[in-house]
Amino acid sequence: MSERRDRPYTGANFLVSIGEGDGRAPADGFAEVIFPPFVTDRTREPGTVPDDLASRVLVLRRGVTGSLDLYKWWDEARRAPARATRTVTVQLLGEGHTGVVLTWRFLRAYPVSVSYSPLRAMDAAVLMESIELAFDTVEMS
């Protein structure tokens, strides 16, 4: 349930669940969520790929920990697309992590790509993995 107040929330406290668990598992520890613009497309049949896929792609990024869950989901989606859809949930938390103040649910989401940041011997930056998810619709509460 959305929680209104006079001062805007920061975007630093959030949980992401990729359809397995509650978003508190280490593998769900995403560092960045990039929302697409939410547009109306009345010409598209539900369950079909949008003509303009970019308008319906959610991007999630996290540090690489050795977990293969994102790769396995992407691999399942390319081999058996009908079985690979999930509900992905993003929850904005209050500053004290005391409660959920806003929730986005991306219904029938499926991976369209998985990518990794460059490997550089002279750079000690965290290796990042990204997953781009197409989805059928989004709900907010």
N, C-alpha and C positions, 0 to 999 in steps of 0.2 A: 504494500500500500504506500502510495506516495505521501511524503511528509513535507508540508510547506512551512517556510519560515521567511523572515525578512532579509537575512543575509544569505548570499549564494553558497552552495556547497562547493568544496574543492573536488577535483577529479582524481585524488590520489588514493582514496580508500575504496576498494571494490573487490568483489569476488566474481569469478567466472566459473560456471559449470558447463562442461561440454557434453552434457547428457548422461554422465555417469558420476554419481556421488553428489555432494553438496557444494562443491567449489572450494573446500578447505583442504583438499589433498595437495601434497607438494607439486604433483604434476599439473594441477589447476592454477598454479601460482603465476598468472600472467602479469607482465609488466606494463602492457599497453593494449588498449582496445581502441580501434579506429572505427567509428560508426559511419555508415554510408548515409547519404541524404535519404530521408524517407519520402518517396514519391508515390503518386497514384498512377497505377497502370490498369485501367479498366478493360483493356483489350486482351490481356493475357488470361489464359485459362489457368485455374489453380493447379499446382503441381507440375507446371511446365517451366522450362528455363526462360527467363526474361530475355527479350531481344537485346536490351542494354544491360548486360550482366553487371557492369560497374555500378549501377544504381542500386544493386541488391547484394553487395559484398561487404561482409563484416570481416575485419582483420584483427587477429589476436597475435600478440608477440610475447615471448617469454625467453628466459635464459635456458640454454641447453643443459639438461641434467643427465642425459643418457636414456631418458624415457622414450620409447618408440610409439607411444599411443597416438600421436598426431599422424605420424607416417602410416601406421596401421589403418587408421580411419580413412586417410586419403587413398591408400591402396585398396581398401574395401570399396570405396566409392567408385574407383575406376573399373573394378572387376564386377561389382554387383550394385549399380547405382540405386536401385529401388530399396535395398536393405540398409543403406548407409545414412539415411536421414535421422537426425536427432533434434531435440529441442535444446538450444543453447541459451543459458540464462546469464545475464550480467546484472549484478546487484551493486548499487551505490550504497556505501555505508556512511553513517555519521562519523564525525571526527574521532570519537572515542571507540569506534568499532562496536558501539553498543546496539545498533539496530540497522535494519535495511530501510533506507529512505526513498529509494526508487528502484524499480525493476524493469528490465527489458527482456522479453522472451522472444527469441528468434525461432519460429516454427518451421519444421521440415528443413533444417539446415544441413548442408553437405559440403565437404571440402572440394574446392576447385583447384587449389594449389597449396603446396608446402614449400617453403624456401628457408635458406640459412644465410646468415651474414657471412662475409668473406673471411677466410682464414688468413691471418697475417702474422708472420713470425716476429715482426718488430712491433706489434701492437698487442697490448695485454688486455684489450677490451673483452667484455663478456660475449661469448658466441651466442647469437640470438637465432631462434627459429620462429617463423611466422606461418600461420595458416590463414588462408582466405576462404571464407565460407559464403556460399550463396544460400539464400533462404527464401521461403515462400511468402512469409508475412512476419510482421513484428507486432507484439502486444506490449503495452506499457501499463504499469500499475504502481 
